[in-house]
Amino acid sequence: MNAHDADGPKFVADLLFTDGLPEMDDEVGYRGAVAAKAAGITYRQLDYWARTELVEPTVRGASGSGSQRLYGFRDILVLKLVKRLLDTGISLQQIRIAVDQLRAAGIRDLAGTTLMSDGASVYLCTSNDEVIDLVSRGQGVFGIAVGKVLREVESTLIDFDAQAPEVVDELSARRAARTA
């Protein structure tokens, strides 16, 4: 099932990125602790960003006491991009605007996308010409290649799965250990 199927999962329309990534099953995702580790953030940041709707889990949101959010690959990619932007000194308010613009733009080619910033604003560049133009006007001080971040997230998640597949579903592992 893909993003173009009329009967597809409802979360597809709200995704930041859709092309070139693995298809998602609405029953499969990464728990908060794994998503936070893969993105290089704390669980507290993850929780805050979900509660303030900066980056919400698309596989399954929290639905009451004891429920677990499940984050998809794309969610973790966005978390890591937000973290990178924060690390460069961009305000959370500007990052929120950038994430909203990315969602609205419906970015198609992740490997060729670069987020550029002058330290105050974030610009989306989808070609080398746009990057050069931005830098020549003095608006681009640094850039984040989205394709590189995508590969980092993918590699991190593969490592998590290979080292400890049970970590992905830690709640089930704890329940099984209690009943054993």
N, C-alpha and C positions, 0 to 999 in steps of 0.2 A: 504494500500500500504506500502511495506517495502523497506529497502535499497537494497534488492536483485532483485526487479522487474525492468526489463529492461526499462519499460516506466515510472518509478518513477520520483519524482522531481529531478531536476538537482543538487540541493544543497546537497543531501545526501552524495555524494562522497567526498565532502570537509569538512565534519563534523569531529570534533576531536573525539567524542565518538558516537557510534551508538547503542550498545546493552543495554538493561535494562532501556531504557528511553522511554517516550511517543512518539508515532509516530507524525510526524509533518505535518501539512497542509501548503502548500506554501502561503496561504492567511492569516494565523494566526500567530501572534507574539506579542512581547512586545515592546512598544515604548521606545526610548532611556532613558527617565526619569525614567521609571519603571525598566528597565534593570540596570541602574546605581545604583538606590536605593537598588535593590535586591543583587547586587554584592558588595555594600558598597564602591562605588567609586563616584567621582564627574562626572558631565556631561562633563566637560572639558576633564577629563581623557578618558572617553568613546569615545568622538569625536576624540581625538588624536590617540588612539589605533586603531580606525577604519580607519582614514586617513593614518596611517603608516602601515596598514595591519597586525597589531599584532593580533587583534580579530575583524574580520569583521562580520556584521550581515548576517546570512545565509537565513533568511526568505525574507528580501528585503533590498537592499542597497540603499543609497541615489542616486537619479538619476536626480539631478538638483535642482534649487532653489525651496524651499517650499516642497520638498519631505521628507518623514519621513523614517528613517531606522527602520526596525523591527527585533528584536533579538529573536531567539528561546531559548528554555530552555538550550540546550547545549552551546549556546553562552554565556549565563549568568553564567553557571557553569565555563566555561573557564575564564571569566572575574573575577570571585571570586577567582579562583586559582591563576591567575596573581596577583591579589591584595594581596593575602596571601604571595606569594613569594616576592613581593616588600616590604611588611611589615617586612620580615625577613632580608632584606638588600641585596637580590640578585639583581644584575644589570639588567636593562631592556634588555640589549644585551644577557645575559645568559638566561633570561626568554624567549626571542624570540627563541633561539636555542632549549630550552626545549619544547616549544609549537610545533615547527616544528618537533622535534623528536617524540612527542606524536602523531601528525597527521600521520607521516610516519609509526609508529608502529601499528596503527589501534587497539588500546586497546579495549579488549572485556569485561573484568570483572572489572567494576568500583569499586565495593564494596571491592575488594581485592587489589586495586592499591594504592601504596603509593609513593608520590614524596619525595625523600630524598635529602638533600643538606649538603655540608660541608662549606657553606657560599660563595663559589665561583662558584661551578658547581651544576647542578641539575641532579639527577639520578632517573630513573623510576624503581620501584620495583613492581613486580607482585606476589610475594610470600613472606611469612615470612622468608624463608631461604635467599632470596636475601637481605632483610632488615638486618638480623643478620650478613650476610657476609660483607655487606657494613659498618656496625657499627664496626665490629671486625677489619676491616682494617683501621679504623679511618676516613673513608670518609663520614660517616653520622652523622651530628651534630644534625639535626632536621628533622622531617618528617611531611608531610601533607597527611592525609588519604582522598583520593578522595571521597570514599563512604560517609564519614561524611559531606563533603562539598556539595555533591550532595543532601543529605537529607536536609541540611540547606537551599539551594536554593529552593528546592521543597516546603518546609514549608513557606518560605518567600513569594513565588509567590502565594501560596494558601491563605495566609493571605491578600495579596493585592487584590486578586480576591474577597474574602469574604467581606472585608471592603468597597471596592469601585470598583466594576466591571467596572465602566466607566473610571477609571484611565488607564486601559489597552488601551483604544482607546480615549485618551484625545483630540486629534484633532477633532474627530467627535463630541465629547461633546461640544467643544467650538463652532463649526459650528452650532450645533443645538441650542445652547443658543443665538447665534447672530440672527438666523432667527426667534426665538420665540418672 
